[in-house]
Amino acid sequence: MQRLGIDTGGTFTDAIALQDDGELRLVKLATTREDASLAVLDAVQELAPAGGAVELVHGTTHATNALLTGELGRVVFVTTEGFADLLAVGRQDRDEVYALEASTSRPEQPASRVVEVAERFAANGEVVQALTAKETKRVVAAVKKLRPQAVAVATLFAFRNPKHEQQLGRALAKLGVPIMLSHEVAPEVREYERATTTWADAALAPVVRVALMSLGERLRDRHPGSQLRIMRSDGGTAEVVAAVEHPVQLALSGPAGGLGAALSLAQARGDQQLMTLDMGGTSTDVAWLSTSLPESRPLQVGRLGLLARGLPIHTVGTGGGSLAHLDAGGAIAVGPESAGAVPGPACYDRGGVAATVTDAHLLCGRLQAKAFLGGDFTLAPKAACTALEELAAPLGISAAAAAKQVLSIATADMERALRRVSLAEGRDPRQAVLYSFGGAGGLHAAWLATNLEMQAVVVPPIAGAFSAVGLLEAPARRSYAQSVLQNLPTAKMRASLFAPLQEQGIAALQAEGLSRRSIRIQRKVELRGAGQAGVLVLPEGPKLLQRFHEEHERRFGYRREDAAVELVAVNLTVDGPATSQWQAKCVHCHKAKAFARYRTWFGDADQSLDSDWYQRESMKPGATLQGPAVVAEYSATTLVPPGWSARIDRWNCLVLERCS
């Protein structure tokens, strides 16, 4: 069965297939915004025109977009009596400390669709008020009267004792709609986040379940015998039926593919620490990854905090299609609004009139009209110029000057994001390699690396569709977390905490046809010093206390070996077999040959420079070149500024290095 990876982005849908000769074939289509599955099915048809069975691994934006736009199902929220305002009150955190009118993001749950239930557990899980059969019957009747499409149940301290939620779940099941119970969705401390995650899971169910199950049915209609797997936020996959059981786990489905591919490539190349830069048409995703311990953490979509675990992705609303505009003070700002696939940037000549980051690149010579998407998609420089002239006119500057400001602002936004996942977490970016992918990542990578004093940038093969490559490699996976909140127990006691999670994970993967021998298990613990809020994640194993104090000193600059250490939670990941596309090739050192020479602006001076342009597809392992230069390929473009060199390594990566 042919395996396909298809990643749906805000602008393009990227599809990858592994061919019989071991090479990857790429198809790039405009995302169909009215129904994203249409582009997915068209891509499958191009990659498998004979109509045979395929295994499609899909990175989807259904859950992400639904949470961001609020296009969700009708949810009834059930919670402990006295806590009806739990979702409305939320946290008092302020993202903008000095804003006079602070904006917050809380679940949009009307008070009229909240049902309180007379029951209560104490913090240690002991019964304070028992849930009676009469009260259960009353709650079911009240919920039914509100005509829900899904029900979210989050009672107080259910992660300690799930008995009452289980009783409610059995009774509510007769309504015939999805019932989400907080002790199953997020069995962790922090009642607001646990409730929010359960609410999001329920709100997504009527939307995501219908869309993905429909995609699976249409796939099998066109390609009988096909299988549909969905990428989860944790970087693993699940069969579509299992994936839609808890759709909140798909909140960052698409970006996870790129991080998984980056980890696989870094392990092949021997890079220990890396930062990733995934710049697409709508947004940029960044992360800090360690090949020795891929980290998972609670997610944030928009400003909504979720206890669903995923790879550590930080997102900013800056992409190739991000709209440039004047803010309230009359200065140029970029994003987060995007031109999307339709109408797209002005230079796409599809009706877009507002200036975007892509238009600025074209006007600055960083893209060439006839070298975009391998020449299959000709850009319109006049349309880009007109859009930037309109942006520049109120400021009394030229279109070229406005374009440079747009690119500088976009780069600054991404630099802040990279600093957020490195310096703000006590990590030195100079010790990491920058992995750049996405269609627009290579246009900014060297500029960002220079600002962060990084020495090397790796641009992988098929950079513009790298997340789809990650889908091909992704293993079947389940991730679990369980709050503990006690002084660090012995290794034997910790093993007993992991045991039920391990049993659950193995059973889930065996249900998908995997053998026990093929399943790998990774155990991690979340630790903190007594009285602290900050949590450190470490692999379970020998010398745990010693490793905690060493990591505490690295992260915070001091040790507290006299203080008690608390086990906050246990995390467990269960993986099926993973594949790797990365095979080292023979290297023959030679100078690459340019196909053209154009004037290009590199961002660190007012003047553009005469620059050699190279076609990446014609460059073999061992090819070298010196900046200033530009490397164009079908799915992406990479700038090599003055003072940088580039080479194709034995994994067919384009590696940029600063000249000493």
N, C-alpha and C positions, 0 to 999 in steps of 0.2 A: 504494500500500500504506500503510495507516494505521500510524503510528509510536506505540508505547506505551512509557512508562518505568515500571517497577515495581521498587520498593525494598522489600526484606524486612527489617524491623526486629525487635527482640526482642519488641515488644508489638503493633505494627501493621504491616500490609503496605500501602504507599501506591502507588497507580497513577494515572498521569497520561496523558491523551490530548490531542493537539492537534486541535481541531475545525476544520471547514471555514471557520468565521467568524474563525479566528485565536485564539479563546479556549481556555483550558485547562480540561479537565474532570477532576475529582478523584474517585477512589473510595478509601475507607479501610476496610480490613477487618482483623479480628483475625488475627494471624499464627497459622497452624496449626502448633503446635510439633511434633506427631508427624510431619508431612510438610509442610514449608514450601511445596512446590509446589502444594498444594491451594488455598491462598489466592491464589497467583499465577494459577492457571487460572481461579478464580472471578472475579478482578478483570478478566482478559481478557474473560471472557464478559459482564461488565457493561458494559465499554467498547466491545465489538464484538459485540453480541448477534446480528447477522445472520450471523455465522460466516464472514465474508470473511477473506482473508489479511491478516496483520498483521506488522509488524517489531517484535518485542519486545526492548527493551534492559533487561536485568535486573541490578540490583545485589543480589548474593547474599551471604548469611552462611554458606553451607555451609563454606567453607574456614576462616573465622574460628572458628566454633563447634567444628569438628572439632579444630583446634589447641588451643583452650581446654579442651575436655572430654576430649581424649585418645582420642576415638572415631575411630581411624585404621586404616589397613591394616597388614597384617603385612609388615614390611620386613626385608630382609637388607642389611646395610651392608658394603660392600667397600672396604678401604683398604690403604694401604701397610704392609708388614710392620713390626711394631714400634709401630704407631700404633692398635692395637685399642681402646685406652681414650680415643681422641680425643674422642668425644662425651661420655663419662662424666666426664672431667676438666674440660672446658669452660674457662670463664674464672674468675678469682678475684675478679672484681668483686663488691662488696657494695652492694646498694641501700640497706640499712640498716646504716650503718657501726658503730653501737654495739649492735646486736642481739647478744645472747649466743648465740643459735642462728640464725645467718643462713640465710635460705631462698634457694634458687636454683631456676632453671628450666632443665633440660637435657632433651634428647630422651630419652624413655623407651625406650631401645633395649637389650634384654637382651644381655649379653655372648655368650650362646649363639648369637645370630644375627649375629655379626660375623665376617667372613672376611678374613683377611690375605692379601695377595698379594706375592710376592717380586719387587719392582721398585723403582726409585728414580731420580728426577731431582734434580739440584742446583738451587739457587735461581736459576741463570741459564738453566735449561732443558736443560743438558747431561746425557747419560745417565750415571748412576752404576752402576745395575744394570739390564740389559736384561730385558724381559719375554719369556720364552720361550714357544713354542707348548705345551710340556709343562705349564708352570705355568698357562697360560691354561686348558687342558683340566681341570686339577685344580681350579681355582677354580670353573669352571662346574659341575662335579660336586658340589662342596661346597655351592654355593648351591642347586642343585636339590634336594639332600637336605633342606634346611631349609624347603621348601614355601613360598616367598615369594609374596605378592600383588604385590609390587613390589621392585625392587632399586635401591639408591643406591650409586653408585661415586664415591668422592672420594679420589684419590691425591695424594701430596705434589707440590706445584708443578705441578699439571696446568694451571693457568692460563697457565704459561709454555710448557709443551709437552704437548699433549693426546694424543700418540701412543699411550701405553699405555692411557688411558681409551677411546680409540676402538677399540683392539684388543679390550679387554674387552667393550665395548658390542656389537660385532659378534658376538662369541661367545655372550654372554648373551641376545641377541635370540631365540635358538631356544627359550628357556623360555616365550615367549608371554605375558610379563607386562611392565608398564611398566619400562623401564630408564632411570634418570636419571643423567646424567654431569655432574660438577661443572663441567667447563669449558664446558658448554652452559648450565647453570642459572645459574651465578654465576662468571664468569671473572675473579675478583678476588682480591687478597691477603687474608690472614687465614684461615688454614686451618680454624679452628674454625667461624667463621661460614659459610664456604663449604661445609663438611661438613654443618652444621646445615640450611642452606638446601636442599641436595640431599636430605638425609634427609626434610625436611618435604615437599618436592615429591613424593618417592616415596610417603610415607605418606598424602598427600592423594589421590593418583591413584585408588586403588580406590574411594574414598568419593565424591569430587567428580565424577569422570568419570561414574560410574554415575548420580548424581543429576541432573546437568545434561543429560546425553545423554537420559535418560528424560524430563525436562521438555520437551526439544526434540521428542521423538517424540510425546508426548501433545499438545503444542501443535499440531503438524501434523495429528494425527488429528482434532482439533476444528475447526481452521482450516486447511484444506489450502492449501499454498503458502506458509505462514508461515515467517519467519526468526527465529532466536533469536540475539541478541548478548549478550555478557556484559561488564559493566564490570570493568576491571582496576584494580589499586591505583594505577596511574599516571594515572588520570583519563581513559583512553581505552577503547575497546571492541574486541572481537574476536569473530568468528563463534565459535559454541559449540565447534566441532571444534578450532579453533586455540586457544581459551581453555583448554581442558582438557588441552592438551599439557603445559603447565607450570602446574598449579593453584596453586602457591605464589604466582604473580603475582596471585591473586584474594584474598589474605589480608585486604585491607581494601577489598574491592569496593564495599560499600554506602556508607561515608562519603565515598569519592572523588567520588561524584556531587554531593554538596553543595558540595564545594570547587570543582569545575569550574563549577557554576552561579554560585557567588559570584565567581569570577574573571571570568566572562562579564559579569555584572551590573556589577561594579566597573569594567570597561573601558568599558561603556556610560555609566556615571555619571561617570567621570573620577576615581575614587578610586585613588590610587597605592599606598597601603599599607593593609592591612586585617587585622584579626584575626577569625577565624570562631568562632562558638559554636553548635554543633549539639547540642542537648539532646533526646534521645529518651526512650523509656521505660526503657531499660536502662543507658545510659551517655551521656557527653558527650564529643564530639570537638572539639578546638580546634586552631587552626593560625594561623600568621602567613604571609601571602601578599603577594607583590609582583606587580603586574600586568605589570611589565616583565620579570620572570624567574621564572616559576613553578618552584619548586624541587622536585626529587625526591631522596629519600634512602633509605638502608636502613631497613627496617621493623622494628617490634618488636610482636609479638603476645603479650600477657601479658608474660612476662619472657624470651621466646624471641627472640633477635636474628637477623634474617634479612637476607641481602644482596639480596633481592628489592627492587627500587626502587619507590617510590610517593610520592605527595604527602605533605608533612610533617605528618602527623596525630598528635596526642598525645591519648590517651584516658584518662579516669578513670571509675571505676565508679559514677557518680552520674547517675541519670536519674529520670524521674517515677515509675517503679515501684520505685525503690531502697528496700529495707527499712530501717526505723529500728529500732535495737535498743540494748541496754545492753552496753557493752564490759566487759572484765575488771575495770576500775576503777569500774564503776557509772555511767559517764557515757554520754550518748546518742552513738551513732555511726550513720552513714548509709552503706549499701552495703557492699561491692560486690554482695551478693546482691540479686536482683530478684524481684518478684512475677510478672514476665513478663505474657504475654497471658492465661494461665489459671493461677491464678484471678484474677490482676490485683490492683490496689489494693483495699483494703476497700470504698472508696466505689463500686467497680464493681458491688458486690452480686452477685458471682459465686462466692462462697465464700472469698475472701481475708479473713483476720482480723488480719494483722499491719499495723502502720502503715507507710505509705510517704510519699514526698515529695508525691505527688498528694493524699493524704488531708490533709496539713498545709496545702497550698494551699487546699483546700476549706474547712477549718475557719477559716482566716484571711481568708476572703472574697475570695481572689484567683482563685477559680473559683466559678461559680454552677451549682447543680445542674441547672437547666433551660436553661443556655446553653452546654453542652458538646457539641462536634461539631454545632453549629448546632441544638441542641435534639433531635437524633436519638438521643442517648444520655444518659439522665437519671441523674445521680449520686445517691448515698445518703448524705446528711450524717450521719445517725444512726450508720451503720456506721463512717464515718470517725472520728466522735467516740468511739465505743466502743473502736476500735483505739488511738487516742491516749491515752485514759484508762488503758488497760492498760499502755502504755509509761510514762505519767507516774506511776502509783501508787507504785512503789518509790522514786521521787524526792521524793514528797510535794508535787508541783506539779500545777497544773491541766492539762487536755488542751490548752487554748489556749496555755499557756506552753510545753508540750512541742512543740506544732506550730511555734511561733516558733523554738525551738532547732533543730528539724529543718531548717527552711529556712535558718537562719543557718549551720549546719554544711555543708549542701549547697552553699550559695553560696561558703563559704570553700574547699571542695574545688575548685570550678571556678575561683575566683580564683587559687589556687596553680597550676592548670594553665595559665591565661592568662599568669601571670608566668613560667612555665617556657618558653613559646615566645616571650616578648618580652624581659623584663629579663635573664633568664639567658642570652640570646643577644646581649646588647648592643643591644637595640632598645628604643625609647621608646614605650610604649603610647599616650602622649598625642599622638603623631604619626600614629596610625592611627584608622580608623573600625571600630567593632565591627559585624560582620554577624551577626545573630542569627536562627537558624532552628531547625527541629525543633519538635515539638509543645509543648515546655516552655521553649524558649530565651527567649521574650519575657517569661516570668514572672520571670526573673533578670537580664535584659540590662542594664537601667538601673541596677540595684543594683550590678552588677559594674563598669559603666562609671564610676559614681561613685567606687567604691573605687580604680579605676585612673586617675582624673582624666582620663578620655576625654570628649570633647566631644559625640560623636554616635553614635547607634546606627541601623543600617539593618535593618529587618525586611522582607524581600522578600515579594512576593505568594505566596500559598499556602505560607506559611512552614513549616507542619507537614509538608509533603511536598516540601520544596525539593530534597532529594536526588533524588527522582524527576524533578523538572524538569531537573536536571543530566543525567540519563540521556538525556532527549530531545535535549539539545544536544551530547552527547559525540561527538567524532570517532573514527574508527578510528585506533588508535595502537599503536606498538611502541616500547619504551624499551630501550636497551642501555647497558652499562657495561663497560669493559675496563681492568684495572690496567696501569699503565705503569712507574711507579717509576724515574724517571731525571731528571737535571737538565733543566730546561725546554728542549725542542728548538725548532728553528726552525719558522716557520709552515708551511713546505713539508713538513717531517717530521711535524708534527702532522696535516696533511691526509692523509698516508698512513696514519696510525693510525685516522682516522675512516672511511677508504674502505671497508674490509670490513664495518664495522657498517652503513654507509649502504646498501651493496649488499644486505645481508641484510634490512634494514628495508623497502626499496623492493619487494623481491621478495615479502615477506610481504603487503604491502598490495595489490600488483598481483594476487596470488592471490585476494584478496577482491573483485576486479573494479574497483579504482580505477585511473585513468589516471595516468601519470607526471606529467602537467602539474598534476594536482590535489593532489599530495603535497607537503607542506611539511616542511622539515628544520631542526631546531634542534640546534646543537652547543654543548656546555659542557665546561669543564675543571675538574678538582679540583686545586688548588695548595696547597702549604705551604712554609714556610721550612725550610731544612735543619736537621734536629734537632728539628723540631716534630712534634706529633701532630695538632693541629687543622688541618682542611682547609677551604679557602674555595672555593666554587663560583662560577665566573664564565663569562659567555658567551665563546665562542671569537671572536677577532677582533683588530683592530689595538690597539696600545698595551696589550698584555696585562700586561706587567710593571708598568707605571705603575698600571693599574687594580688589580692585586693589592696593591701597597703602599698605595694609598688605602683599599682595603677592609680591609686588615690594620690600619691605623691606626684606622679606624672601629670595628672589632670588638674590638681588643685595646688600643687607646690609644697605640700607638707604631709606628715603622717600623724595619725592619732591611734597608736597601737594600744593605748590604755583604755580606749573607749570600746564599748560593745559593738559588734557588727551584726546587722539585721539582714535576714533573708526576706526580701520584699516579695519576690515572685520566682517561680521556675518557668522556664521556656523550653519547649521541645519541638524540634523539627524532624519530620519523617519524610525521607526522600526515596523515590524510585531511581532507577539508573539514569544517568545523565550522559549526553553525547557531547562531543567536541568537534568543531569544524576545523580546528587549527592544526595544520600539518606543516612542519618546517620544510622549506624548499631550498634548493641549491642557490647559492649567491655568487654572482659574477659581477664584480665591481666595474662600473662604467658610468660615464657621464650621460645624463638624460638629454634628449634632443627636444628643443622647443618647437612648437608649431606656429607661434606668432609672437608679436611683441606689441604691448599696449601700455598706455599711461595708466598708472594705478596709484591710488592714495592708500597709504598704509596706516594712517591714524596717528603718527607721532610727529608730524610736521605739516606745514601748510601746503607744501608742494607735492604734486604727484611725481612718480618716478617712472622712467621707462623700464618695463618689467617683461621678462620672458614668461610665456605661458606654455604649460606642459599638459599633455593628455595622460591622465593617470593610467588608463587602461592599456596604454602602450609601454608603460614603465614596468620593467621586470625586477625581481629581487636583486639588489646590488646597485641599482641606478641611483645616482647622486646629482644634486643641484645646489646652487647657492642663491640666496636672496639678494636683491628683491626678485620675487618670482611668484607665480600663481599656478596651482595645480588644479585643473578642472577634470571632473569625472561626471558620469551620468547623473548621479544622485546628490552631488555636493561639490563645493569649491573650497579650496584651502589656500590661504595666503601665507607666503614665506617672506617675512619682512627683511630689510637689510640687517645684517648681523646675525642672521639665522641660516642654517643649512638644512637640507632635507635629504632623506634616503629612503629607499624601499627595503625593509628588512626581510628576513627569511620567512616571516609569517604574512608577507605581502602587506604589511602596515606601512603607511607613510609616517616616518618618524622625523619630527622637527627638533633641532637642537641648537641651542645658543652657542655662537662661536666665542671662544675664549679670547 
